[in-house]
Amino acid sequence: MFYAMIGEDAPDTLAARMAARPAHLARLEALRDEGRLLIAGPMPAIDSPDPGPAGFAGSLVVAEFASQAEAEQWLAEDPYVKQGVFARTTVRPFRKVLP
């Protein structure tokens, strides 16, 4: 089943986000290569594709896992979580309808 994983950035963590980004992307690329990644990306803090110093409000990942517990464990091991980028995380089942 797919799971939507949302991480909400803590204040003033843009530098930590950028430092952890290569490792974060490597984990997403592994999911992609396994055919389990539906969508992933950051949510800019302002209405701009490049928010600059305004940074990001968080990130969204929708990927396939065997269970919610497995999705939660995957997110708990993410570099953004380990480096304190996310103040809060949420994992919810997701049912793809379109496209």
C-alpha positions in Angstrom: 0.0 0.0 0.0 1.1 3.6 -0.5 1.7 5.9 2.5 1.9 9.7 2.5 4.8 10.9 4.7 4.8 14.5 5.6 7.6 16.3 7.4 7.1 19.8 8.7 10.3 21.8 8.9 11.4 23.3 12.2 12.2 27.0 12.2 15.7 28.0 11.0 16.7 24.6 9.7 17.5 25.5 6.0 21.2 24.9 6.5 20.6 21.5 8.2 18.2 20.6 5.4 20.8 21.5 2.7 23.5 19.5 4.5 21.4 16.4 4.8 19.9 16.7 1.3 22.3 14.4 -0.5 21.7 11.5 1.9 18.0 12.2 1.9 17.9 12.1 -2.0 19.9 8.9 -2.0 17.2 7.2 0.1 14.5 8.5 -2.3 16.4 7.3 -5.3 16.6 3.8 -3.8 12.8 3.8 -3.4 12.5 5.0 -7.0 14.9 2.3 -8.3 12.8 -0.3 -6.4 9.6 1.0 -8.2 8.1 2.0 -4.8 8.2 5.9 -5.1 5.1 7.6 -6.4 6.0 11.2 -5.7 8.4 13.2 -3.5 9.4 16.8 -3.1 9.7 19.8 -0.8 7.1 22.4 0.0 8.5 25.9 -0.4 7.7 28.3 2.5 6.7 30.9 0.0 4.9 30.8 -3.4 8.0 30.3 -5.5 9.7 27.2 -7.0 13.0 28.6 -5.6 12.2 30.1 -2.1 15.8 31.1 -1.5 16.5 32.0 2.2 12.7 31.7 3.0 13.4 27.9 2.9 10.8 25.2 3.1 7.7 24.4 5.1 8.3 20.7 4.8 8.4 17.7 2.5 6.0 15.2 1.0 6.9 11.6 0.1 4.3 9.1 -1.2 5.8 5.6 -1.4 4.8 1.9 -1.2 5.5 -0.1 1.9 4.3 -3.4 3.3 2.7 -1.6 6.3 2.3 1.7 8.1 4.8 0.6 10.7 7.4 0.0 7.9 6.7 3.4 6.4 7.0 5.0 9.9 10.4 3.2 10.4 11.6 4.4 7.0 10.8 8.0 7.8 12.3 7.8 11.3 15.6 6.8 9.7 15.6 9.7 7.1 18.5 12.2 7.4 16.0 15.1 7.7 14.5 13.5 10.8 17.9 12.6 12.2 19.4 16.1 11.6 16.4 17.8 13.3 15.1 19.4 10.1 11.5 18.2 10.8 9.7 19.4 13.8 6.8 17.0 13.2 6.2 14.0 10.9 3.0 12.3 9.9 2.5 9.0 8.1 -1.0 8.1 6.6 -2.2 5.4 4.3 -2.7 6.8 0.8 -4.9 5.4 -2.0 -4.0 6.5 -5.4 -7.0 7.2 -7.6 -5.8 9.5 -10.4 -4.0 9.7 -12.8 
